[in-house]
Amino acid sequence: MTGTVWIVLIEDRHADVEALPFSSEERAIEVARASAPDDAESVAGEELTDSMRKDGWVFFLPYGSEGDCVRVVRRTMDREGPS
């Protein structure tokens, strides 16, 4: 079985990093937005660097002054694990 998954990574310096898998990009971004403070501003897809896009980033939402952020990355799953 192969397929694409989108992982929401919530990095809060006062808690463990959370990784939440989703089967759709839209749902992953919706959850990512909802997990950040209301005043956070996302970095739109066209503002992601080439390196970020190459690494599979599709959404990035930094917040706070300590590097807290939430992001969505695209990954492919297959029988051998993530790639």
N, C-alpha and C positions, 0 to 999 in steps of 0.2 A: 504494500500500500504506500503510495506517495501522495503528498499533498502540501499545500501552502498553509502555514499558520502565521498569525500575527501575535506577537508577545508584547504585552504592556509591562514595562519595567518602571516601577515606582521607587525612586531613590530619595529617601528622606533621611537626613543625617542623624535623626533621633530615633530611627527604627530600622529594622532589617529591610533589605531590598526585597520587594515583592515582584514576582514574575507570574503574570496571568495570561494563559493562552486563549486565543479566539480563532474561530474559523472564518471570520470576515474582517476585512480592514475597517469597514465602517463601524462595526460594533466595538472593535478594539479602540478606535479613536474616540468614540463616544464615552467609553469607560475611562479612558485616559483623561479626557477633559473633566469628567465628573470627579476624578480623584484629586485634582489640584484645586488650590484656593480660587475663588471667583475672580480675583484681580490678576491672575496669571495670564500672560500673553503668549500664545503659541508662536513658534517659528514655522511659517508656512512651508509647504513642500518645496517651493521654488527658492526658498532662502536656506535650505539645508545645503551644506557643502557637498562637493563631489565625493569626498571621502565618506561622509555620513551616508549618502545615497548608496555608494558602493558597498558599505557595510550593512545595508538593508534597512536603514532608518527611513520611516515614512512620516513620522510625526515627532516633534520635540517641544516640550513645554517646561522651560525653566521657571523656578519660582523661589523666592526667599533669597537671603544674602549668603547662604552657606552652601550653595551648589545643589540645593534640592531640585529635583526635576522628575518629570514623567516623560517616557518616550515609547514609541511603538516601533518595533522592528519586524521585518518580514523574514521568515525562515521556511525552509523546505524540510519536510519530514519524510523519511523513507524507512525501509526495513533496517537499515544500519544506524539509524538515529538522525539527529539534526545535522543539517549542513548549511 
